[in-house]
Each structure stands twice: as structure tokens, then as C-alpha cells.
Amino acid sequence: MTPPLVLTVAGSDSGGGAGIQADLKTMLALGTHGMSVIAAVTAQNSRGVQGYWELPVEAVRAQYRSVVDDIGVQAVKTGMLASAQLVECVAGLLAATDVPVVVDPVGVSKHGDSLLAKSALDSVRHRLLPVATVATPNLDEVAQLTGVEVTGESGMRRAADAVLGLGPRWALIKGGHLAGDAVDLLTDGTAEHWLRAPRHDNRHTHGTGCTLASAIAAGLAKGLGVPEAVYEAKEYVTGAIAAGFALGEGIGPVDHGWRLRR
């Protein structure tokens, strides 16, 4: 039996903790077949991002068409897209592909390094987010895209409304940067789901956002509804954070294989 097919369109993380590498590990761990379109290459380790180089638009388009036209796909996840030209390209490809899309609007790395040109923000707002089934911004990305600053749990509804105003069907506002439990809000503007998990005393959390978005895409590819896919993804990433391990001299990655070693 062929497993469900999931495609990631994102940047490569040479350190293996985030980006394409994290996406493919997550998809495998959750019983799906991961495929990739590399949009950018980063020089990255536990201490930060030393540089990145975006691929030509024609290379990204060719990778996408190669996979989708022959193999097919049941869900797509996007991550680092680097430039306005790449965002526009990918948004157009997704609009013509009738499958669920999870958009992780990556703007900065875990270390605070920029991964998206400022000139690309309007393209993310007006071209990419409108094709998203689920958008998964953290609070910094909410502020970057909408101007809404969230300092406490009470502000997450306002953040969700602002993100939904840009066009995705569902918004998952990630409150991991707030104090206390790790609280996320999933809503389509009508239904509201609050997801809570204990905050683990572990600094090795590199790749959390990529992992969560990929886990949601895996769930959607398996036929789950959005709330069910998000709940399962939250459980998976919480376990991965708890099992995160030291790597290099800085922030280590979450453990994508934690269930295999449990």
C-alpha cells in the first residue's frame, strides 16, 4: 500500500533540525511519504543562520511540477520561501492544486535571523495566505504580517481575526513565546479550539514550527479534518520538544523520532 503523499516546499537546514530535513523526518514518523521542493539553501547550525541562497524560480517550479504531475500529492506544506518572486511562484502553483495546504509563514529563525525578504511580506499576505487551508504563524510572524502585537493569551483572538482577514480558512496562532503553558488557538472564525500543553524545561527546540506544520499536513493527507490533524500534531510536537537533545554549541533540535524510542 502506498502511504499518504505529502509535499514540503521550503528551505534546507544544513544542521538537520528544521526546514526540509525536519519536514521529511516528521512525515516519515507519522506514516506518510514525504517529498520536497527546495526553495532555498541555508548554511545553518545550532548557533544560527550564517547565510542563505534562494533557488531560481524556474528550479522551484520544475521541482513542483515534477512531483505533482507524476507522483501526485494529498497535502502540501510551505515553509521558508525567502523572496517575493518565490512566494508568488509557489502561491500560483498551490492555487492550481486541489489539496489541503498548510502555510508556515516563516519570517525569522529560532535565533532571530531573517529568512524572508521584507519585500516578500505583501506577497505572503495577499497571494500565499489566501490559498492556505491552515496558516500557522507564531506571535512574531503575526506581528510581522498584521501589526498585531500579542503579549498575553487574551490577545490571541485578536491575532487570529487579523490572520483570518488575510484569507486562510483556518488560523493556528502559536503562543509558545508567551509565559506559562504552551497555548495555541485554532479557529476558522466560528469554531474555536484552545490547545494546551505543559511547557517542558528544555532549551533544545530548534525546528518546532516546521515540525508542527508538517505534522498537520501529514494528518490532512491521511484524511483527518483540520481540528483533528492539529490536535494530533500538537501531541506529536510536544513529545518531540520533551525529547529534544543537545547538538553543537547552541540550541539543539526537537527529536522527530521520539515515538520510535519511547
N, C-alpha and C positions, 0 to 999 in steps of 0.2 A: 504494500500500500504506500502510495506517495504521501508524505506528510504535508500539512498545510504549508503554503508558499508565502513567504514574507520578504519584502524588498526594503532595504535601507538605502537612502540617498543622503550621504553625509560625508564628513571628513575622516581621514585616517589619523589615529593616535599612535605614534610610534612606540609609546610606552605601554600600549595594550590595555589601558584601563577604561578608556572612554571611546567615543566615536564609533567608527565602523567595527573595530575589534570588539568593543563591548556589545554592540548590537548583535553581531553574529553569535557571540557566546550566549547571550540571553535567549536568542531564538532557538538555538540548539538545546539549551537547558529546559526550555518549555515545549519541546516536542515538535518544533516546526523546522522547515528548511529555509535557512537564511541565504539571501542573495544580496549583492551590493552594487551600488553605483557610487564610485568615489568622486566627490566633488572638489576636494582639496586634500592636500597632504600637509601634515604638521610635523615639526620637529618638537617633540614634547616628552617630558619625563615627569617624575614625581615633584619636581620643583617649579614647573611651569611650562609655558609655551615659548620656545626660543624663536620660532618663525613658522609661517605657513605660506603655501603656494597653491593658488586655485588652479584647477584644470580648465582647459578651454571649453567653451560652451558646447562645441561640436563633439568633444570627447564624452562629456556628460550625457548629451542626447543619444549618442551612439551606444553607450553602455545601457541606458534605459531601454531603448528600442530593442537591443539585442536580447535582453532578458524577457521583456514583456511580450514581444511578438512571437517568440519561440516557446518559452517555458510557461509563461503566464504568471499571474500573481493574485493573491487573495487579500493582501493588505500591504500598505506602504507606510514607512516611517521616514520622516525627514529630520535631519539634524543640522550640522554646520553647512551653510551654503555660501558663506564668505562675501559674495558680491551681488549687486543688483542684477547683473546680467545672468548669473546662475539662478538666482531666485526666480526671475522672470521665465527662464527656460524650464525649470522644474515645475513651476506652477502651471504652465501651459501643458506639459506632459501629464500632470496629475488630473487636470480638468478633463482630459480626454480618456481617462482610465477609470472605469466604473467599479472601484473598490474602496473600502474604508481607508482613510488617510489620517495618520497621527502626525501632527506637526509639533516638533520641539523647536521653538524659535530661538535657537542658540545664539546668544549675543556675546557672552564672555565665558571664559573657562573658570574652573573651580578656583584658580589662583588669581582671577581678576584680569586675565589677558583677553584683549578684544579678539573675537573670532568672526565679526561681521562688520563690514564697512558701514559707516554712518549713512552713506548714500543708498544703502540697500533697505533701510528701515521702511520707507514708503512702499517698496515692492513687497515686503513681508506683510505690511498692513493690508494693502489693497489687492494683492494678487495671490499670495500664498495662504493667508489665514482664511479667506473665503472658500477655499477648496478643502479645508480641514474638517474631518469628522470630529476629531478631538484635538484641541490645542492644549499644550502642557507647559505654560510659562511658569518660571519661578518668579519671586517678587521683584527681583532686579529687572527681569525681562518685561514684566507687567509695566513697571515704571518707564522703561526704555520705549515701549511701544505705545503706551496710552497716557503717560504722565501721571498716573495714579500711584501715589506712594502709600504703601501699607506698613504700618508699624505695629499692628495688633490684629488678632483674629477678627475683631469687629469690622475691619476694613476689607475683608476678603470678598464679601458680597459685592461691594462697590467695584473691586478689581475684576470680578467675574463679569459684571454687567458691561464694563468697559471693553473687555476682551471679546465678549459675545457681540458687541456692537461692530466689531471688525469682520464678522461673518462666519466663524466656525459654528458647527452645530452644537458642540459641547465645549465647555472650558473646564480644564482642571487646573485650578490655582494652587500651586505648591507652596505651602507655608513652612517649609523646612528651615528657612532663615529666621523664623521667629523663635522666641524663647519658649520653653516648655515642651510638651509633646509635639511630635511631628504631625501637623494637622494640614490636610488638603481639603479643598472644596471642589466638588464636581457638580456642574449644573448645566442645563440647557436653557435656563431662564424660567423654567417651570418646576421641574423636579430638582431637588437639591439633596446631595449626598455628602456628608461630612465623614472623612476617613481619618482615623486617629491611630497612631502607633507610638509606643514608648520611644523616647529618644535614647539611643544607645551611646554609651560613653566610649566612642571610637572615632578618632580623627581621620581614619582611612576611608574616605567617602568619595574618592575620585570616580566619576562615571555614573553617579546616581541618576542624573536626569536622562542620560542616554538609555540607561538600563530600564528605567520606568517606562519611557515612551516605547521602547522596543517590546517590552513585556505586554503593554496594552495592544500593540499591533499584532503580536502573536495570538493573544486572546481573540481579537476580532477576526483574524484569519481562521481560527478554529470555530467560528460561528457564534461566539458569545455576543450578547448585547453590550453596549458601552458601559453601563454601570458594573456589570459582572466582570468584564475584562479589566476595568480599572481596579476593582476590589482584589482580583487575583494578582494583578501586577503590583499593587501596594504590598500585599503579603510577601511576594517574592523579593521585592527590593528591600523590604525591612529585614528579611533574613540575610540578604546579601550585605547590607550595611553592618549588621551584627557580626558577620564573619569577615569583614574587611581586614586586610593584612598590610603590614609594613612592606614597602618596596622603595628602594633608593633612599634618599636623604630627606624627602618631603612627605607629601600626602600620598598614601598608598591607595589602591583601588578597592572597591567592593569585590566580594567573592561571588562570581557568577555561577560557580559550581557548588555552592554551599549545600544544596539538596543532595548532591551525589555523595557528599562526605558526611552527611548528618548521621 
